[in-house]
Structure formats: structure tokens, C-alpha cells
Amino acid sequence: MGAGRLYAAVAAGGFRRYATYRAATAAGVFTNTVFGLILVYTYLALWDVRPHLGGYDRGQAVTYVWLGQAFLSTLAIGGGGVEDELLERIRTGDIAIDLYRPADLQLWWLAADLGRALFQLLGRGVVPFVFGALFFPVALPTDALTWTAFLGAVLLAMLVSFGIRFLVALSAFWLMDGTGVVQMAWLGGIFCSGMLLPLNVFPGALGEVVRALPWSSLLQAPADVLLGRAAPPGTYAFQGAWAVALLAAGRLVQTAATRRVVVQGG
């Protein structure tokens, strides 16, 4: 089997694996929809007081909320990606088995995470987004070109998300238990991705800093492409630069880590 076919099979396996958890998926759809409702009414109250806050009108703000709910699990912004399993395999020493596979460790887990992300987008993200579009005033493009550009930004967001979480997982090679790093990354991701509020709302230097961090590639960048507030080439360049930097950093850390594999149990 060629390398491309191997990683395609891994991605397909990741998709099928998460597709088996039907009850969890249904519960996730319900939870995301409920939290979306809470956030929508909070945003609407805020935008009543401050119209065009962050440069968004009410329809754009509502659209942003439902995009966030669609991306929460897709990009594992709140956790729940393959990094949890990778952390556990490092902790128990099972990572040694992964290193004996005739496949690259980073590409293997990237393929698995892309399969997971695609299922979460289709299985858990689409329904809340469609619900929001049906029952609330949203601002959606009518041309296929914008939607295509948006999907490109989503794919790059998946790469950036994995790059961040792969580095977090590899920290377990040195820390033995990466729980603290995972929690810090989770808090940073929620705040700096724009999940709580659009990053355009953040004032002054704080806004400039959070918009320059990799987490802004996850939600803010695709949202601005969909809402017509950012040109795809510039957004792609920003996301692509972070994807390359993070994956390259992951490659370097992986090389250093595999030189000192320590079996901690099992």
C-alpha cells in the first residue's frame, strides 16, 4: 500500500470510528444547539446596546455564534481530539508500538484527526448551524465561490488545530502527565480563538495580539471569509504560515522526543 493510500485509510478509519458513537453524537448536537441558543440571545442583547460591535451587524454576529458551535468539536477547541489518546499512549508507553509502525507518527495522527474532524463537522456541526440559519437572522453568502473559499479556510483551520494539539500531546514525553498543559491549551484556545467573543471586539493591543496568534486561524479566520470581511488569499497565507510553523515545530519535537522514549507503565 502506498503512503497516500495508507494515510487515506487511516483518515477513513478515524471517520468510521467516531461515526459509531451515535448516542454521543446526538447528545453533542443537542448540547451544541442549546449552548448556541444561549450565546445567540446573549449576543443579541449585547448588539442591541452596541450595534455593529467589532464591525459585525446582528446577522453577522448570529452567524458567528453558530459557526462557533459547528467548529467547537470539529476543531477540538474544547478538547476531545486525538491528542487525548496520544497523551495516554505516551503515558503508558504504548507509543513505542506506534514508533515501530512503517508509518510516520505525525502523519498517522494527522490523518486520524482529519477523519475525526470531518465526521464532527458533518455529524455534529451541520445540524446546529442549519438550525440557527432556519430560526435566526443570519448573514450567509449566496455565491458558491465564497462557500468554496470558506471550506478552504476550514481545512487550513483543521491543520492549525492539529499542529497545536500535537505539540501539546508531545509535552507528555517530558512532563509524564500532560493534563496541566492540556487544560492550559484548552483555556487558551477558548479565549484566543474567538469562541467567547469575536476577536474583532477585543480592544487595542490585546486585539492585535490575539488576532496574530495561531488560535485566530480556527474560528475567526474562516468566519471572516464566510462573512466577506477578509480576502481568502490573505487569510490562507496567515493560516498556512501557522500550519507550516506548527507542523514543523511538531516534527522537531517529535524527533527529540523519540530519542528518549520512556516506558512508564503497562
Buried (B, 14 or more C-beta within 10 A) or exposed (E): EEEEEBBBEBBBBBBEEBBEEEEEBEEBBEBBBEBBBEBBEEBBEBBEEEEEBBEBBBBBBBBBBBBBBBBBBBBBBBBBBBBBBBBBBBBEBBBBEBEEEEBBBBBBBBBBBBBBBBBBBEBBBBBBBEBBBEEBBBBBBEEEEBBEBBBBBBBBBBBBBBBBBBBBBBBBBEBEEBEEBBEEBBEBBBBBBBBEBBBBBBEEEEBEEBBEBBBBBBBBBBBBBBBBBBEBEEBBEBBBBBBEEBBEBBBEBBEEBBEEEEEEEE
